[in-house]
Amino acid sequence: MKDEDFIEVKEGLFIDKKSVFKRLREMGYSPPRKKKSWFSWKWRFNW
């Protein structure tokens, strides 16, 4: 996998973006498509 397929959630902890979004969709969330809004969305969840 390429590096951009992963996001850093906490220092040193990387997770796979696709599986995160898949899980969130199963839980009823739909993350924004744009990268800029992804960051504000991420911090709203306080990861």
Secondary structure, DSSP 8 states (H G I E B T S, - for coil): --GGGEEEEETTEEEEHHHHHHHHHHTT----SSHHHHHHHHHHTT-
